[in-house]
Amino acid sequence: MRFLLDTHIWIWSLISPEKLSPSVRSELASRRNELWLSPLSVWELLMLCEKKRILPQDSLDELMRQALERGPIQEAPLTHEVALETRLIRSEHRDPVDRFLAATARVFDLTLVTADRRLLNTSGFSKLANR
């Protein structure tokens, strides 16, 4: 399968894997699956570090280097098609990053791995719930 990691799932996989359900941990560890990450998730992690909501043990640059080397992770491109698709996402909230992640999953036929109830309740794309 081809999985797009929601930002929190990616972060948990890096620094708090105990927050991942056994089924999600198993899918992320399987070599038969492709893992995809949006550049918006990288941006969100940078913002969380700047706001000191996440404090890396090493430098932020070192955290990012290690995070991106842990792959293999495919970069999910932020394209015009993805931007246009966001207008078709009907969700309980208007978080623009969540709308982009949902649109990315739709455009590239990826399964979004998330624990976000609002995204899990949004239709039109495949999801794997962290439960």
Buried (B, 14 or more C-beta within 10 A) or exposed (E): EBBBBBBBBBBBBBBEEEBBBEEBBEBBEEEEBEBBBBEBBBEBBBEBBEEEEBEBEEEBEEBBEEBEEEEEBBEBEBEEEBEEBBEEBEBEEEBEBBBBBBBBBBBBEBBBBBBBEEBBEBEEBBBBBBE
